[in-house]
Amino acid sequence: MHPRHLLLMLPFTLTTCRPPEPTKITTPTPGDGSGTVAKPPAAGELGALSEGSKLHGFTATTLYLDDADQPLGGRFVHDATKFTLDYLRVETAPQGFIWVTSFPTSDKGEPHTQEHLLLGKGDRGRKLGSSEAMALAESSAFTAQWRTAYHFHTVAGHDVFWPVFENHLDAMVNPDYTDEEIRREVRNFGVDKDDAGKLRLEEKGTVYNEMVRTYENPDVGMWRAIGQLVFGATHPLALDSGGHPDAIRTMTPADIRAFHKDAYHLANMGMIAAYPSSMSLASVLEHADKILDDAKAKNGHVGKLSAEADLPKPTGASSGTTKIIEYPYADATNPGPMMFAWPATRKLDDAERVLLGLFLDAFAGDESTVLYKKLIDSKTRVLDLGANSVWAYNTDDQGHPVFIGVTGAKPDKLDDKTLGEVRALMLAELSRIAQLPDGAADLTAFNAKVSSRVVDLQRRLNKFLDSPPGFGSRGTSSGWMDHLQSLSKTGGFKKSLTLRPALVKVRETLVGKTNPWRDRLRTWGLLDTPYAVAAKPSPEYRKKLDAERKTRIDAELARLQTQFGTKDAAATLARYQQDYDAETKRLEAAAAATELPALVSSLPMTLDDGLQYTT
């Protein structure tokens, strides 16, 4: 009933569970809706705002500008609850993207589990699903490394948007799921039948088995290992917000309830929302103010306030640390990835962050890049890894760590020796670029590649603003959340959504014959020895995991036999199944008792009634 797009909780990944696409430079991607950005609102609304302006229970803290420096939205903080509202003026059906700051506190996967439970479990979660269906609303959710997102839209009209928002907020802040629902969703033992029709005990749980499958992916273990090297094993940006199977097995209902109490309160939450011009800023703030005031009156609890500024300092491993990890696979000839990372030690403004991303993309982003030709292209490579691609990525997380990866390397190349050779080659190329003489032909050619990426980035940012966010649609990325989070780190009241001031500085840096990388590569730390990790297939590890699972099941079966006083496994399983099925029936009865609300009274004639289009 509630489609979910899980952003696997790998350190640093923002929108996918695999190494990021080479062209990603910590910039957003457009949604998949249709429509156009509205003309700038009247001066009496956004255009008249100043920092600290008080409007309908909110304080204005940021004014968002489009590429023509015209107001397109703003950030407002609710005075009574400190809930953050990012308002965007877009000609589309009203849609919202609620986020919760949910730094993991362990590897048990509390953020991920909370997402599963809030949407559909307990009477409150089930009512949310029913009310959405009758409000012509669509929603989805995902868990990222340190934020959990719940997004939605409705095509039933402006007035229906607000009850949908209110129901989402209530389900998130005031859940009533049971301990048994927690156990069923997380990890439990259930009864199944084998091929011969005999009863057998199985490890069940949606979250647990999802993450068991997830950790069979070589990229997942590699990201976990590199995150621990960069930040330290217990740092919130290295812990697994999705949950590591070993830790998930130890999670209790008390763990989940404690995490919810700390993280799910209004001051630790916010919403990015897009509204058509027919919904004035004043009316939006008035409606939001009332809903938030009512939510506070119902539950005014304030837990922990989590912010990136409060994170502990990274305690990375020694420079140049190398690690080979195994991933479970029956065939030892399967290829695997390798990754190199530089520590989280950078302090970058928007211009330097963008320039670093553009440099990395020109260095290792696609088939035209230096690293691709050295490692992948069969005509020019100097090391034959059997690999099929390279990628590079700089994250906006604490310390801006940098990553370069190679995908599809042959298993006999996934060793310390080859990692050392690839690392030496990368450092030699980076050093060569830093030492290029001013005006050198190679420098001019490389800078031209970077400059072409500036043009592409500008186009993508403009397209991003010209596309509805797509909130509520399955597969919608964290693009808007990440983009606004990055902008929040820069000073000033007015902020360009297309990074216009930053791109001006980037272009100025690339103009002329002076080598702009000579000092930057050293300042960025890219001439230092990076960490290196490779993930290698292991049939033995596959067998080990299977054997450990069987041991746990056998131990639980023995415990149940002692508890029930039964004579053998068959009798024990039959007795346990009775109890398990009885509890299942109670849960199903509770779900069936959920009252279906009435269908919205005013159905839209089309999916875009009331929108104002420009030509």
Secondary structure, 3 states (H helix, E strand, C coil): CCCCCCCCCCCCCCCCCCCCCCCCCCCCCCCCCCCECCCCCCCCCHHHCCCCCEECCEEEEEEEECCCCCEEEEEEEECCCCCEEEEEECECCCEEEEEEECCCCCCCCHHHHHHHHHCCCHHHHHHHHHHHHHCCEEEEEEECCCEEEEEEEECCCHHHHHHHHHHHHHHHHCCCCCHHHHHHHHCEEEEEECCCCCEEEEEECHHHHHHHHHCCCHHHHHHHHHHHHHHCCCCCCCCCCCCCHHHHCCCCHHHHHHHHHHHCCHHHEEEEEEECCCCCHHHHHHHHHHHHHHHHHHCCCCCCCCCHHHCCCCCCCCCCCEEEEEEECCCCCCCEEEEEEECCCCCCCHHHHHHHHHHHHHHHCCCCCHHHHHHCCCCCCCCCCCCCEEEEEECCCCCCCEEEEEEEECHHHCCHHHHHHHHHHHHHHHHHHHHCCCCCHHHHHHHHHHHHHHHHHHHHHHHHHCCCCCCCCCCCCCHHHHHHHHHCCCCCCEEECCCHHHHHHHHHHHCCCCCCHHHHHHHCCCCCCCEEEEEEEEHHHHHHHHHHHHHHHHHHHHHHHHHHCCCCHHHHHHHHHHHHHHHHHHHHHHHHCCCCCCCCCCCCCCCCCCCCCCC
